[in-house]
Amino acid sequence: GAVVSQHPSRVICKSGTSVKIECRSLDFQATTMFWYRQFPKQSLMLMATSNEGSKATYEQGVEKDKFLINHASLTLSTLTVTSAHPEDSSFYICSAIHGMNEKLFFGSGTQLSVL
Amino acid sequence: KQEVTQIPAALSVPEGENLVLNCSFTDSAIYNLQWFRQDPGKGLTSLLLIQSSQREQTSGRLNASLDKSSGRSTLYIAASQPGDSATYLCAVWDAGANSKLTFGKGITLSVRP
């Protein structure tokens, strides 16, 4: 089956630093990838849709200057949390569309803790 | 605006029991519905995807049904095992130009040995 690799799985950083999360489709090309965040005991919330070669589409309430998304190739999308603060601590998950039936495959997630 | 509801939020059953997890959605104009499994601190694993034109999908001990007109889907797990303990989320992909994937909050299942 299709595999989406997300790295790193866990990151702890100081407040004010920037953190980059990578999402790779390993055995297929993904023109569209999605970034979600999940707070404990809450549902996944879509942050943005990442399209290869064009600007990402952000959901309402998500700051595009804070959460920079780059989808420079058909197999890689990155999410950079700029000047991270403790309230940005969350679980971030990416997903990619695979196949004609648009099945979603998810990365393993990144637990971000900002001190 | 699409809303996806999963009730109850948590469920505990003894091993071997057959069980049904429910999912309801408010807007029946969907493209497909997917069931996922999430282990603590992990990403999602796709279990079953049902296209809007389909009624059910089966994979091993799992069977998912879709009744679009009533806005309901069920995930049936046969002969539950402790390894099935996880959070199960359903998500619907809205039809239309600005389609989005909307998730329920999930059902946390605990299967007792």
Interface residues (C-beta under 8 A of the other chain):
Chain A: Q6 F34 K41 Q42 S43 L44 L46 F91 I93 S95 N101 E102 K103 L104 F105 F106 G107 S108 G109 Q111
Chain B: V4 Y31 N32 Q34 F36 G41 K42 G43 L44 T45 S46 L49 Q51 L89 A91 W93 K100 L101 F103 G104 K105 G106
